[in-house]
Amino acid sequence: GGFFPMKEVKLYDVAPDVLDRMAHGGVFFTVQDKSGRCNTMNIGWGSLSCYWNGPVFIAPIRHNRYTYELLQNADSFTVSVPLDDGMKEALTLVGTRHGNEVDKYALAHLTPLDALSVNGKVIGQCALHIECRIALTLPMDPEAMDPAVRERWYGDGDFHTLYFGQVVACYRTDIDD
């Protein structure tokens, strides 16, 4: 880790940028478990919300992901958002390779930096970072789901668990020091 220039921003102010990036290529979702194992994946689904009188990022993670395994022993996660199209190759790589099999950071030429407020990493090449403490873990209930949604998105039975992360830091690093 190390100090890097940053400017605190409000999640609600940058929400359009985050949603746009999720819809067009994805964002970097990173978790580090309590034993120090770390993984970054690409997520294109997620929610920016207001719960418990503050900003929350809700991340759906499928049970077959290495990230899901790490989340079982983690109390936080980060979301690093590229604000342009320059990282499509890296996003594709972290979204298609398994972090328990390869060094995604080396392969994708990514620099993991220590997060400011949580135990974890952010992606140094991104301009916008959201650090979250996990406040609620909510497995999807297939019986409570619209059958058409269940059939379309979960035909293989690999459901998501939703991780509600209270935003404890939100900042940009693409600033002059």
Sequence and secondary structure as in RCSB ss.txt:
>XXXX:A:sequence
GGFFPMKEVKLYDVAPDVLDRMAHGGVFFTVQDKSGRCNTMNIGWGSLSCYWNGPVFIAPIRHNRYTYELLQNAD
SFTVSVPLDDGMKEALTLVGTRHGNEVDKYALAHLTPLDALSVNGKVIGQCALHIECRIALTLPMDPEAMDPAVR
ERWYGDGDFHTLYFGQVVACYRTDIDD
>XXXX:A:secstr
      EE  HHHHHHHHHHHHHTT EEEEEE TTS EEEEEE   EEEEETTEEEEEEEEETTSHHHHHHTT S
EEEEEE SSSTTHHHHHHHHHS TTTS HHHHTT  EEE SSSSSEEETT SEEEEEEEEEEEE  GGGS HHHH
HHH TTS  EEEEEEEEEEEEE  S  
